[in-house]
């Protein structure tokens, strides 16, 4: 089923095209944050200016015509309202003009499902780590197929924490990936550590790291921030792995691109005889292919939505979304 998906929840405008689960195109345009981060109005304007071009490039890359499409999907949420609206309006316009069925998609489900399937896993324990989300999840059928949250952040997502630190420390660009690069060769210094069962908190370590960056070498602060925050995630994930009796562990989301975090999780999986899985970085970063992937599955299951009900939801909880 040839399906187009549009992702526009934050800094990335992504358009993907899939056909029976095979990705034919995955094109994106990213708002350049520099050292200041995201300014919602400007990010939305960036998406408006680039949406026609990115959609056209996706058709070109997939070597298909708009008239050949059989379905369309878009990110319903969570995300920045003004940015989500760009993808929503574009998707609804295409659906209306071409008479296509349309499926709103939860952003997190997109990350999880494309990673899970690409990793060849059936029902893994999932560590979903991105800018706005940090959750440990497990698929359940009660009362319908959805991801149950076993643990999550009390405050901000790990990606948001790393990006906020990067801005405060003056790193350019102010991404978590810049923190990872800066951390290379650093020495460990003490950082706050907050884990409660399978939940965790990042505001305390963020405040401490920002203060430390004024008087301590940035390399050491970045190294220690990563090691401590990732150890928190790993402790909670290991506990959930054992309590859920899972033999598969999957990591996904933007922060899943971090090689050190994957290394730590692989050690945990190996120790407990579990299979460790993740997908290519192009699918861990925000992208349109994951939205098309989930939309296609939803549409095949008969879960198309009427155009008038295709809204956005800035705080669309992952555990409230049905999985098809």
N, C-alpha and C positions, 0 to 999 in steps of 0.2 A: 504494500500500500504506500504509494509515493506521498510522503508527508513532509511539510515544511514547518519548522519551529523557530520562534523568535524569542530570544532572551534579552531582557532590558532592565533587570532588577536594580543594577547599580552602575559601576563604571564601564561595563562592557556591553556593547550592542552586538549580539551574536545571531547569526542566521544559519540554521542547519537544514539539510535535506537528507532524509533516510528513505530506504525502500526495503520493506520486510526486515528491519533491524540493521541493515547495512548502511553505513554512513557514506553518502555520496558527496556531501559538501559540508564544510564547517568553517564559515567565514566570520570574521569579527573586526570591529573597530573599537579601540579602547580610548577612553578619555584620559588625557595625560594629567596626572595629579601633581607632578613636581614635588615641592616640599609642603604644599598647603592642604593636600587631601582633596576630598570631593565637595564641591559646592553644588547642591542639588539642581538649582535652576540652570547652571551652566552645563551640568552633565546631561540633563534632559534636552537642552538645546543641541548639544553635540549629537545625541541620538537622532533628533529630528533632521539634522543636516546630513546625516550619513545613512539613514535607513533605506532610502531608495537605492543608493549605490551598493550597499552590502547585500540587499536582496538580489539585485541584478547579478552581482558577482557570484552569489550562491548558485543561481540558475546556470550561470556559465560554467562554474566548476563541476556541477553535477551533470552537465550536458543534457538538461531537460528543459522543456518549455513550461510556462505557467499553466497552460491549458492541459498539461499532463498530470497536474497535481490531483490527488484524491482526498487530501485532508490537510488540516493546518492546526497548529497549537501555539500557545504563547504562555509566558510566565505570568501567572495570576498574582503571585506573591510568594514569600514575603519580599520586601524591598522598598526602595524609595518611590513614593507615590507618583511623582511627576515623571520618573523614568519608566516605571511600569506602564503608565498610560501610553507611552510612545509605542511600545510593542503591542499593547492591547488594541489600539486604534488601527495600527497597520494590519494586524492579523484579521480583525473584524472586517476591514475594508476589502482585503483579498478574498475572504470567505464569502462575503456578500456578492462581490462582483463575479466570482467564479462558481458560486453555488456550492461551496464546499462545507462539509461537516467540520466543526471546530471544537477543540478541547482545551480548556484552561488547565495549566500544569503547576503543581507546587515545585518551586525552585529546588528545594532539598531532595524531593523524590527524583528529580532529574539527575542530580549528582549521584545519588545512591544507586539507582537502577542501571544506569549506563556503566558504572564501575562494577557493580555486582555481576552483571551479565558478561562484560568483557573479561572479568577475572574468572569466569566459569564457576561461579558459586551459586548454591541453591538458597540457603537461608543463613547467611553469616551474621555474626555479631558485627555491627557497623559502628565505626567511629567517624562521625561526620564533623569535619572541622573546616570552617570557612570564616569569612569576615564577620558575618552576623550570627553565626551558629557554631555551637560546640555541643554535640550530643552523642550519647551512646545509645544505640537503638537495636531492636530485634523485631523481625516480622512476626506478626501474630494474626490469626484468623478470627479472633473474637472481638467484636461481634461481626466484623467483616475484615478483609485483608488490609492491614495498615501497620505502620512501624510504631511500636510501643517504645516510649522513652524510658530507658533504664537509669540514665544519669545525664546531667546537663549542667551548663554553667549557671551560676546564681546571678550573674551580672552581664558581662559582655563576652562576645565570642573571642576565641584565641586569635583569629585573624585581625579583628578590630583592635585587640590589645597590642599586637605587634605593629600594626600600621600607626596607631596612636603614638606608640613609643618612637617609631621612626620619624614622625613629624616633630615630636617634642625634642628629639635629639638632633634634628636638622639633617637627617639622611636624605639623599636625593638619588632616585625617587623614593618617596616615603612609603615603601612597601615592606611587608614581612620578608620578602626575598632579599632585600637589601640588608636587613638585620642578619639573615643567614650568612650572607657573604662577609659581612663585617665581623661575624663571630669566629671565623676561621682562625685558629691558632690562639684563641683567648684562654685566660685562666679563670678558674671558678672563684667567685665571691659569694657570700651568703645572700640569699634572697628569701622573701616570705613564701611559705608553702601552705596552700589551703585546699584540702580535700576532705569532704565529709561523705563517707560511704562511696557512692558512685557519682557524686556531684562535686563541683569545683568552682573556684572564684579567681578572677584575674585582676580585679581593680587594685588589690593590695600590692601585688608584685609590680604592677604598672607604675603606681605612685613611687614605690621604692626605687625602681630602675631609673625613672626620670630624674629623681633626686641624685642618685649615684652617678648619673652621666655628667653631672656638673663638676664632679671632683675625682672621678675614676676614669681610667682609659676606656674609651668606647668599645674597643675590641673585647675587653673583659666583661663589660656590662652586657653586651649583646650575647656573648657566649653563655653567661650565667643566667640571663633571662630565658634563653632557649632551653637550656638544660633543665632548669627548675620547672618552667611551665610545661614542658613536654613530659617530665617525670610525673607531674600531677595527672596529666591525661593518661599516662601509661598505668599508673597505680589504679585509677578508677576503671580503666578498660580491662586490666587483668582481673580485677575483682568481678566485673560483669561477665567476663569470659568463663570464669569458674562457676559462678552462680547460675549461668544460663546453660552450662554444660555444652557449650558450642565447640565445634571442631573446625570452624572457619572464622577468620577475622578479616574484615575488609575496611580499608580506610579510603575516604573520598572527601572532596571539597577542595577549595583553594589551597589550604595549608597542607594538604596531602602531597603537594609538590615538594615539600621540604624533605630532603634526603636524610637528615638526622632523625626526624620523627619516624620515618619509615624504618630506619635502622633499629631504633629502640623497640618499635612494635614487632619487628621481625624476630627479635631476640625473645620477646614474650611468647609469641606464637610457637617458636621452636621449642621453648622450654616445656610447653604444655601440649605439644604434639598437634597443634592446630595449623591449618593451611592459611597462609597469609596472602591476601590479594589486594590489588589496586589496579587502576587503569592508567592509560597514557596521560601525561600532563595536560595535553590539549583538552581533555575531558574533565580533568580536575579543576582547571580554571573555568570560570563562567563561560558558557558556550551555547550556541543554538542547537547543536546536534543532540544534546541531552534532552532538550525540550521536545524536539521532533521525535526522538526515540520513545519517550513516555506518551506523547500525544498519539502516536501511531498505535501503541498498545491499547490505549483507552478507547480510541475510535473503533478498533477491531472488536473490542468487547461491547460495543454499542453504547458507549458513554459520551456521545456527543452532547454539547450543550446548546440550547437555543441562543441565538445571537443576543437577545435582550437580557439574558442572564450571564453573559460573559463580562464579568466585572473584574476589578482588581481588589486585592486585600493585602494591605501593607504588613499586617501581622498574621499572615496565614500560617498557622501551626502545622508542622510536618505531620504530627501524629493525628491530625484531623483529616488528612487526605487519604482517600481510598487508593489502594494499589491494585492495578489490573495486570 
